[in-house]
Amino acid sequence: MMQEMEHWDEDRYMELNTYFRVKIQGMIDSDPYIQDLQKSEGGLQLTDLISRMSATDQERWEEFIQLDRIKLYLDMQNHLEGKGTPYTPRHGFGNSSADSDESPSPW
């Protein structure tokens, strides 16, 4: 994990987080196949959404997941060391006052 830490880029993480938040909501709102899966007994799975993305977006998704793993590691490390925003069940490692914050919070 330490080697991956040098690849941490918070700005890129937030950029990809926002991109996929909008992208996935757009897919849910406009793709009849995705809408049918939502109504099906098995429901909609994340893999269903990813498989409907372009090859470029699938590469972006992989980059996002790698950054997300690094972020989780950093958040857990900070939590254990008593630094940063403490973990709460409602907000995870996010800001507990995110509702009043102007910036969008990551998933």
N, CA, C and O atoms as a GROMACS GRO file, in nm:
protein
  428
    1MET      N    1   0.082  -0.119   0.000
    1MET     CA    2   0.000   0.000   0.000
    1MET      C    3   0.087   0.126   0.000
    1MET      O    4   0.050   0.226  -0.061
    2MET      N    5   0.200   0.121   0.067
    2MET     CA    6   0.284   0.240   0.076
    2MET      C    7   0.328   0.288  -0.063
    2MET      O    8   0.338   0.409  -0.086
    3GLN      N    9   0.354   0.196  -0.154
    3GLN     CA   10   0.394   0.235  -0.288
    3GLN      C   11   0.279   0.306  -0.360
    3GLN      O   12   0.301   0.400  -0.436
    4GLU      N   13   0.156   0.260  -0.336
    4GLU     CA   14   0.039   0.322  -0.398
    4GLU      C   15   0.016   0.463  -0.345
    4GLU      O   16  -0.042   0.547  -0.414
    5MET      N   17   0.061   0.490  -0.223
    5MET     CA   18   0.036   0.619  -0.159
    5MET      C   19   0.094   0.734  -0.241
    5MET      O   20   0.040   0.844  -0.238
    6GLU      N   21   0.202   0.710  -0.312
    6GLU     CA   22   0.260   0.818  -0.390
    6GLU      C   23   0.173   0.854  -0.510
    6GLU      O   24   0.199   0.953  -0.577
    7HIS      N   25   0.070   0.773  -0.538
    7HIS     CA   26  -0.022   0.801  -0.649
    7HIS      C   27  -0.148   0.874  -0.603
    7HIS      O   28  -0.238   0.898  -0.683
    8TRP      N   29  -0.155   0.909  -0.475
    8TRP     CA   30  -0.274   0.977  -0.423
    8TRP      C   31  -0.283   1.118  -0.481
    8TRP      O   32  -0.188   1.195  -0.476
    9ASP      N   33  -0.400   1.149  -0.536
    9ASP     CA   34  -0.426   1.280  -0.595
    9ASP      C   35  -0.569   1.318  -0.558
    9ASP      O   36  -0.664   1.276  -0.624
   10GLU      N   37  -0.583   1.397  -0.452
   10GLU     CA   38  -0.717   1.430  -0.401
   10GLU      C   39  -0.801   1.504  -0.504
   10GLU      O   40  -0.921   1.478  -0.515
   11ASP      N   41  -0.741   1.594  -0.580
   11ASP     CA   42  -0.816   1.667  -0.682
   11ASP      C   43  -0.871   1.573  -0.789
   11ASP      O   44  -0.986   1.586  -0.831
   12ARG      N   45  -0.788   1.479  -0.832
   12ARG     CA   46  -0.833   1.381  -0.933
   12ARG      C   47  -0.941   1.291  -0.876
   12ARG      O   48  -1.038   1.259  -0.944
   13TYR      N   49  -0.926   1.252  -0.750
   13TYR     CA   50  -1.027   1.170  -0.684
   13TYR      C   51  -1.162   1.242  -0.684
   13TYR      O   52  -1.264   1.183  -0.720
   14MET      N   53  -1.163   1.369  -0.644
   14MET     CA   54  -1.288   1.445  -0.639
   14MET      C   55  -1.345   1.466  -0.779
   14MET      O   56  -1.466   1.463  -0.798
   15GLU      N   57  -1.257   1.488  -0.877
   15GLU     CA   58  -1.301   1.504  -1.015
   15GLU      C   59  -1.372   1.378  -1.064
   15GLU      O   60  -1.481   1.384  -1.120
   16LEU      N   61  -1.308   1.262  -1.043
   16LEU     CA   62  -1.368   1.136  -1.087
   16LEU      C   63  -1.493   1.103  -1.007
   16LEU      O   64  -1.590   1.050  -1.063
   17ASN      N   65  -1.494   1.134  -0.879
   17ASN     CA   66  -1.610   1.109  -0.796
   17ASN      C   67  -1.730   1.186  -0.851
   17ASN      O   68  -1.839   1.130  -0.866
   18THR      N   69  -1.711   1.312  -0.880
   18THR     CA   70  -1.818   1.395  -0.935
   18THR      C   71  -1.860   1.345  -1.072
   18THR      O   72  -1.979   1.336  -1.102
   19TYR      N   73  -1.763   1.312  -1.156
   19TYR     CA   74  -1.791   1.262  -1.290
   19TYR      C   75  -1.881   1.138  -1.283
   19TYR      O   76  -1.981   1.131  -1.354
   20PHE      N   77  -1.846   1.042  -1.199
   20PHE     CA   78  -1.924   0.919  -1.193
   20PHE      C   79  -2.056   0.937  -1.121
   20PHE      O   80  -2.152   0.865  -1.150
   21ARG      N   81  -2.064   1.029  -1.030
   21ARG     CA   82  -2.192   1.059  -0.965
   21ARG      C   83  -2.292   1.105  -1.072
   21ARG      O   84  -2.406   1.059  -1.075
   22VAL      N   85  -2.249   1.197  -1.158
   22VAL     CA   86  -2.334   1.249  -1.265
   22VAL      C   87  -2.358   1.141  -1.371
   22VAL      O   88  -2.471   1.123  -1.416
   23LYS      N   89  -2.254   1.071  -1.410
   23LYS     CA   90  -2.263   0.968  -1.515
   23LYS      C   91  -2.361   0.859  -1.475
   23LYS      O   92  -2.449   0.823  -1.554
   24ILE      N   93  -2.347   0.807  -1.355
   24ILE     CA   94  -2.432   0.697  -1.311
   24ILE      C   95  -2.577   0.743  -1.296
   24ILE      O   96  -2.669   0.671  -1.334
   25GLN      N   97  -2.598   0.864  -1.243
   25GLN     CA   98  -2.735   0.914  -1.233
   25GLN      C   99  -2.796   0.930  -1.372
   25GLN      O  100  -2.914   0.899  -1.391
   26GLY      N  101  -2.717   0.977  -1.467
   26GLY     CA  102  -2.764   0.990  -1.605
   26GLY      C  103  -2.801   0.855  -1.665
   26GLY      O  104  -2.902   0.844  -1.736
   27MET      N  105  -2.722   0.753  -1.638
   27MET     CA  106  -2.751   0.619  -1.688
   27MET      C  107  -2.881   0.567  -1.626
   27MET      O  108  -2.964   0.507  -1.695
   28ILE      N  109  -2.899   0.589  -1.498
   28ILE     CA  110  -3.019   0.542  -1.429
   28ILE      C  111  -3.142   0.614  -1.483
   28ILE      O  112  -3.248   0.553  -1.498
   29ASP      N  113  -3.128   0.742  -1.512
   29ASP     CA  114  -3.242   0.821  -1.560
   29ASP      C  115  -3.278   0.794  -1.706
   29ASP      O  116  -3.393   0.810  -1.744
   30SER      N  117  -3.180   0.753  -1.788
   30SER     CA  118  -3.206   0.750  -1.932
   30SER      C  119  -3.192   0.613  -2.000
   30SER      O  120  -3.240   0.598  -2.112
   31ASP      N  121  -3.131   0.516  -1.938
   31ASP     CA  122  -3.106   0.387  -2.003
   31ASP      C  123  -3.218   0.288  -1.969
   31ASP      O  124  -3.228   0.244  -1.854
   32PRO      N  125  -3.302   0.253  -2.068
   32PRO     CA  126  -3.413   0.161  -2.040
   32PRO      C  127  -3.367   0.025  -1.986
   32PRO      O  128  -3.436  -0.034  -1.903
   33TYR      N  129  -3.252  -0.024  -2.030
   33TYR     CA  130  -3.200  -0.151  -1.980
   33TYR      C  131  -3.171  -0.141  -1.830
   33TYR      O  132  -3.206  -0.230  -1.753
   34ILE      N  133  -3.108  -0.032  -1.790
   34ILE     CA  134  -3.076  -0.008  -1.649
   34ILE      C  135  -3.205   0.007  -1.568
   34ILE      O  136  -3.216  -0.046  -1.458
   35GLN      N  137  -3.302   0.078  -1.624
   35GLN     CA  138  -3.429   0.096  -1.554
   35GLN      C  139  -3.501  -0.037  -1.534
   35GLN      O  140  -3.561  -0.061  -1.430
   36ASP      N  141  -3.495  -0.124  -1.635
   36ASP     CA  142  -3.556  -0.257  -1.622
   36ASP      C  143  -3.486  -0.339  -1.514
   36ASP      O  144  -3.551  -0.410  -1.438
   37LEU      N  145  -3.353  -0.328  -1.508
   37LEU     CA  146  -3.278  -0.401  -1.405
   37LEU      C  147  -3.317  -0.353  -1.265
   37LEU      O  148  -3.325  -0.433  -1.171
   38GLN      N  149  -3.340  -0.224  -1.251
   38GLN     CA  150  -3.380  -0.170  -1.121
   38GLN      C  151  -3.510  -0.233  -1.073
   38GLN      O  152  -3.528  -0.257  -0.954
   39LYS      N  153  -3.600  -0.261  -1.167
   39LYS     CA  154  -3.732  -0.315  -1.133
   39LYS      C  155  -3.730  -0.467  -1.120
   39LYS      O  156  -3.824  -0.526  -1.068
   40SER      N  157  -3.625  -0.531  -1.169
   40SER     CA  158  -3.619  -0.677  -1.168
   40SER      C  159  -3.596  -0.730  -1.028
   40SER      O  160  -3.558  -0.656  -0.937
   41GLU      N  161  -3.620  -0.859  -1.012
   41GLU     CA  162  -3.606  -0.922  -0.880
   41GLU      C  163  -3.462  -0.913  -0.828
   41GLU      O  164  -3.440  -0.890  -0.709
   42GLY      N  165  -3.365  -0.930  -0.917
   42GLY     CA  166  -3.224  -0.924  -0.878
   42GLY      C  167  -3.176  -0.783  -0.851
   42GLY      O  168  -3.075  -0.762  -0.783
   43GLY      N  169  -3.247  -0.686  -0.905
   43GLY     CA  170  -3.210  -0.546  -0.885
   43GLY      C  171  -3.090  -0.505  -0.967
   43GLY      O  172  -3.030  -0.587  -1.037
   44LEU      N  173  -3.056  -0.382  -0.958
   44LEU     CA  174  -2.945  -0.323  -1.030
   44LEU      C  175  -2.817  -0.339  -0.948
   44LEU      O  176  -2.814  -0.309  -0.829
   45GLN      N  177  -2.713  -0.388  -1.013
   45GLN     CA  178  -2.583  -0.406  -0.948
   45GLN      C  179  -2.483  -0.308  -1.010
   45GLN      O  180  -2.498  -0.267  -1.125
   46LEU      N  181  -2.383  -0.271  -0.934
   46LEU     CA  182  -2.280  -0.180  -0.982
   46LEU      C  183  -2.213  -0.236  -1.108
   46LEU      O  184  -2.182  -0.160  -1.200
   47THR      N  185  -2.191  -0.366  -1.113
   47THR     CA  186  -2.128  -0.426  -1.231
   47THR      C  187  -2.213  -0.408  -1.356
   47THR      O  188  -2.160  -0.398  -1.466
   48ASP      N  189  -2.346  -0.402  -1.339
   48ASP     CA  190  -2.434  -0.378  -1.454
   48ASP      C  191  -2.408  -0.239  -1.512
   48ASP      O  192  -2.403  -0.222  -1.634
   49LEU      N  193  -2.390  -0.142  -1.426
   49LEU     CA  194  -2.362  -0.005  -1.471
   49LEU      C  195  -2.226   0.002  -1.539
   49LEU      O  196  -2.213   0.061  -1.647
   50ILE      N  197  -2.127  -0.056  -1.478
   50ILE     CA  198  -1.991  -0.051  -1.533
   50ILE      C  199  -1.985  -0.117  -1.670
   50ILE      O  200  -1.918  -0.067  -1.760
   51SER      N  201  -2.054  -0.229  -1.685
   51SER     CA  202  -2.050  -0.300  -1.813
   51SER      C  203  -2.116  -0.220  -1.926
   51SER      O  204  -2.087  -0.245  -2.043
   52ARG      N  205  -2.202  -0.125  -1.892
   52ARG     CA  206  -2.268  -0.042  -1.993
   52ARG      C  207  -2.187   0.084  -2.026
   52ARG      O  208  -2.224   0.160  -2.115
   53MET      N  209  -2.076   0.105  -1.956
   53MET     CA  210  -1.992   0.222  -1.980
   53MET      C  211  -1.899   0.197  -2.099
   53MET      O  212  -1.870   0.083  -2.135
   54SER      N  213  -1.853   0.307  -2.158
   54SER     CA  214  -1.755   0.296  -2.267
   54SER      C  215  -1.623   0.242  -2.210
   54SER      O  216  -1.602   0.242  -2.089
   55ALA      N  217  -1.536   0.197  -2.299
   55ALA     CA  218  -1.405   0.147  -2.256
   55ALA      C  219  -1.327   0.257  -2.184
   55ALA      O  220  -1.258   0.229  -2.086
   56THR      N  221  -1.338   0.380  -2.232
   56THR     CA  222  -1.270   0.492  -2.167
   56THR      C  223  -1.323   0.514  -2.026
   56THR      O  224  -1.245   0.535  -1.932
   57ASP      N  225  -1.456   0.508  -2.011
   57ASP     CA  226  -1.513   0.526  -1.878
   57ASP      C  227  -1.479   0.408  -1.786
   57ASP      O  228  -1.464   0.426  -1.666
   58GLN      N  229  -1.466   0.289  -1.841
   58GLN     CA  230  -1.426   0.175  -1.759
   58GLN      C  231  -1.283   0.192  -1.709
   58GLN      O  232  -1.252   0.153  -1.597
   59GLU      N  233  -1.196   0.251  -1.791
   59GLU     CA  234  -1.059   0.281  -1.747
   59GLU      C  235  -1.061   0.389  -1.639
   59GLU      O  236  -0.988   0.379  -1.540
   60ARG      N  237  -1.145   0.491  -1.659
   60ARG     CA  238  -1.159   0.595  -1.555
   60ARG      C  239  -1.209   0.534  -1.425
   60ARG      O  240  -1.165   0.571  -1.316
   61TRP      N  241  -1.303   0.440  -1.437
   61TRP     CA  242  -1.358   0.375  -1.318
   61TRP      C  243  -1.248   0.301  -1.242
   61TRP      O  244  -1.241   0.308  -1.120
   62GLU      N  245  -1.162   0.229  -1.314
   62GLU     CA  246  -1.051   0.159  -1.250
   62GLU      C  247  -0.959   0.257  -1.177
   62GLU      O  248  -0.915   0.231  -1.065
   63GLU      N  249  -0.932   0.370  -1.241
   63GLU     CA  250  -0.849   0.473  -1.177
   63GLU      C  251  -0.918   0.524  -1.051
   63GLU      O  252  -0.854   0.540  -0.947
   64PHE      N  253  -1.049   0.548  -1.060
   64PHE     CA  254  -1.125   0.596  -0.944
   64PHE      C  255  -1.120   0.494  -0.830
   64PHE      O  256  -1.101   0.532  -0.714
   65ILE      N  257  -1.138   0.366  -0.860
   65ILE     CA  258  -1.137   0.262  -0.757
   65ILE      C  259  -0.999   0.255  -0.690
   65ILE      O  260  -0.990   0.238  -0.569
   66GLN      N  261  -0.892   0.268  -0.768
   66GLN     CA  262  -0.758   0.269  -0.709
   66GLN      C  263  -0.742   0.387  -0.614
   66GLN      O  264  -0.689   0.371  -0.504
   67LEU      N  265  -0.786   0.505  -0.656
   67LEU     CA  266  -0.777   0.622  -0.570
   67LEU      C  267  -0.867   0.606  -0.447
   67LEU      O  268  -0.831   0.650  -0.338
   68ASP      N  269  -0.982   0.544  -0.466
   68ASP     CA  270  -1.074   0.524  -0.354
   68ASP      C  271  -1.015   0.430  -0.249
   68ASP      O  272  -1.034   0.449  -0.129
   69ARG      N  273  -0.943   0.329  -0.294
   69ARG     CA  274  -0.875   0.238  -0.199
   69ARG      C  275  -0.769   0.313  -0.118
   69ARG      O  276  -0.757   0.293   0.002
   70ILE      N  277  -0.694   0.399  -0.185
   70ILE     CA  278  -0.592   0.479  -0.116
   70ILE      C  279  -0.659   0.572  -0.016
   70ILE      O  280  -0.613   0.585   0.097
   71LYS      N  281  -0.769   0.636  -0.058
   71LYS     CA  282  -0.841   0.727   0.032
   71LYS      C  283  -0.892   0.653   0.155
   71LYS      O  284  -0.879   0.703   0.266
   72LEU      N  285  -0.948   0.535   0.136
   72LEU     CA  286  -0.997   0.457   0.250
   72LEU      C  287  -0.882   0.424   0.344
   72LEU      O  288  -0.896   0.436   0.466
   73TYR      N  289  -0.769   0.384   0.290
   73TYR     CA  290  -0.653   0.353   0.372
   73TYR      C  291  -0.609   0.475   0.453
   73TYR      O  292  -0.583   0.466   0.573
   74LEU      N  293  -0.600   0.590   0.385
   74LEU     CA  294  -0.560   0.714   0.454
   74LEU      C  295  -0.661   0.751   0.562
   74LEU      O  296  -0.623   0.790   0.672
   75ASP      N  297  -0.790   0.740   0.530
   75ASP     CA  298  -0.895   0.772   0.628
   75ASP      C  299  -0.886   0.680   0.749
   75ASP      O  300  -0.899   0.726   0.863
   76MET      N  301  -0.866   0.551   0.726
   76MET     CA  302  -0.856   0.457   0.838
   76MET      C  303  -0.731   0.486   0.921
   76MET      O  304  -0.736   0.485   1.044
   77GLN      N  305  -0.619   0.513   0.854
   77GLN     CA  306  -0.496   0.544   0.926
   77GLN      C  307  -0.513   0.669   1.010
   77GLN      O  308  -0.473   0.672   1.127
   78ASN      N  309  -0.571   0.772   0.953
   78ASN     CA  310  -0.595   0.896   1.028
   78ASN      C  311  -0.689   0.872   1.145
   78ASN      O  312  -0.668   0.926   1.254
   79HIS      N  313  -0.792   0.791   1.124
   79HIS     CA  314  -0.886   0.760   1.231
   79HIS      C  315  -0.815   0.690   1.347
   79HIS      O  316  -0.835   0.724   1.464
   80LEU      N  317  -0.733   0.591   1.313
   80LEU     CA  318  -0.662   0.516   1.417
   80LEU      C  319  -0.561   0.603   1.491
   80LEU      O  320  -0.533   0.580   1.609
   81GLU      N  321  -0.507   0.703   1.423
   81GLU     CA  322  -0.410   0.792   1.485
   81GLU      C  323  -0.476   0.915   1.547
   81GLU      O  324  -0.408   1.002   1.601
   82GLY      N  325  -0.610   0.924   1.540
   82GLY     CA  326  -0.681   1.036   1.599
   82GLY      C  327  -0.668   1.165   1.520
   82GLY      O  328  -0.687   1.273   1.576
   83LYS      N  329  -0.636   1.154   1.391
   83LYS     CA  330  -0.623   1.272   1.306
   83LYS      C  331  -0.742   1.277   1.209
   83LYS      O  332  -0.810   1.177   1.187
   84GLY      N  333  -0.764   1.393   1.153
   84GLY     CA  334  -0.868   1.407   1.052
   84GLY      C  335  -1.008   1.398   1.112
   84GLY      O  336  -1.026   1.406   1.233
   85THR      N  337  -1.106   1.380   1.024
   85THR     CA  338  -1.245   1.369   1.066
   85THR      C  339  -1.270   1.229   1.118
   85THR      O  340  -1.245   1.131   1.048
   86PRO      N  341  -1.321   1.217   1.242
   86PRO     CA  342  -1.346   1.084   1.296
   86PRO      C  343  -1.457   1.012   1.220
   86PRO      O  344  -1.544   1.076   1.160
   87TYR      N  345  -1.454   0.882   1.224
   87TYR     CA  346  -1.555   0.799   1.159
   87TYR      C  347  -1.687   0.807   1.237
   87TYR      O  348  -1.687   0.800   1.360
   88THR      N  349  -1.797   0.820   1.164
   88THR     CA  350  -1.930   0.809   1.224
   88THR      C  351  -2.014   0.719   1.134
   88THR      O  352  -2.000   0.724   1.012
   89PRO      N  353  -2.102   0.638   1.193
   89PRO     CA  354  -2.184   0.549   1.110
   89PRO      C  355  -2.267   0.623   1.005
   89PRO      O  356  -2.288   0.572   0.895
   90ARG      N  357  -2.315   0.741   1.039
   90ARG     CA  358  -2.402   0.815   0.946
   90ARG      C  359  -2.324   0.876   0.830
   90ARG      O  360  -2.374   0.877   0.717
   91HIS      N  361  -2.204   0.927   0.856
   91HIS     CA  362  -2.129   1.000   0.754
   91HIS      C  363  -1.999   0.932   0.714
   91HIS      O  364  -1.925   0.986   0.632
   92GLY      N  365  -1.970   0.815   0.769
   92GLY     CA  366  -1.843   0.751   0.738
   92GLY      C  367  -1.727   0.837   0.787
   92GLY      O  368  -1.728   0.885   0.900
   93PHE      N  369  -1.628   0.857   0.701
   93PHE     CA  370  -1.515   0.941   0.736
   93PHE      C  371  -1.537   1.085   0.690
   93PHE      O  372  -1.448   1.169   0.701
   94GLY      N  373  -1.656   1.113   0.637
   94GLY     CA  374  -1.686   1.246   0.585
   94GLY      C  375  -1.715   1.345   0.695
   94GLY      O  376  -1.723   1.310   0.813
   95ASN      N  377  -1.731   1.468   0.654
   95ASN     CA  378  -1.760   1.577   0.746
   95ASN      C  379  -1.902   1.561   0.800
   95ASN      O  380  -1.996   1.548   0.721
   96SER      N  381  -1.918   1.562   0.930
   96SER     CA  382  -2.050   1.543   0.990
   96SER      C  383  -2.143   1.661   0.961
   96SER      O  384  -2.264   1.648   0.977
   97SER      N  385  -2.089   1.774   0.920
   97SER     CA  386  -2.173   1.888   0.884
   97SER      C  387  -2.182   1.905   0.733
   97SER      O  388  -2.195   2.017   0.684
   98ALA      N  389  -2.173   1.794   0.660
   98ALA     CA  390  -2.174   1.799   0.513
   98ALA      C  391  -2.302   1.862   0.459
   98ALA      O  392  -2.300   1.921   0.352
   99ASP      N  393  -2.412   1.849   0.532
   99ASP     CA  394  -2.539   1.906   0.486
   99ASP      C  395  -2.529   2.058   0.471
   99ASP      O  396  -2.594   2.115   0.384
  100SER      N  397  -2.451   2.122   0.555
  100SER     CA  398  -2.439   2.267   0.550
  100SER      C  399  -2.320   2.312   0.465
  100SER      O  400  -2.302   2.431   0.441
  101ASP      N  401  -2.241   2.218   0.420
  101ASP     CA  402  -2.121   2.249   0.342
  101ASP      C  403  -2.160   2.275   0.197
  101ASP      O  404  -2.245   2.206   0.142
  102GLU      N  405  -2.097   2.374   0.135
  102GLU     CA  406  -2.126   2.407  -0.004
  102GLU      C  407  -2.068   2.305  -0.103
  102GLU      O  408  -2.126   2.282  -0.209
  103SER      N  409  -1.955   2.244  -0.069
  103SER     CA  410  -1.890   2.152  -0.161
  103SER      C  411  -1.957   2.015  -0.154
  103SER      O  412  -1.997   1.970  -0.046
  104PRO      N  413  -1.970   1.948  -0.269
  104PRO     CA  414  -2.031   1.816  -0.268
  104PRO      C  415  -1.940   1.716  -0.198
  104PRO      O  416  -1.818   1.717  -0.215
  105SER      N  417  -2.000   1.631  -0.121
  105SER     CA  418  -1.921   1.529  -0.053
  105SER      C  419  -1.906   1.407  -0.143
  105SER      O  420  -1.997   1.375  -0.219
  106PRO      N  421  -1.794   1.338  -0.134
  106PRO     CA  422  -1.779   1.216  -0.213
  106PRO      C  423  -1.870   1.107  -0.160
  106PRO      O  424  -1.920   1.116  -0.048
  107TRP      N  425  -1.893   1.007  -0.239
  107TRP     CA  426  -1.977   0.895  -0.197
  107TRP      C  427  -1.920   0.834  -0.074
  107TRP      O  428  -1.975   0.738  -0.022
   0.00000   0.00000   0.00000
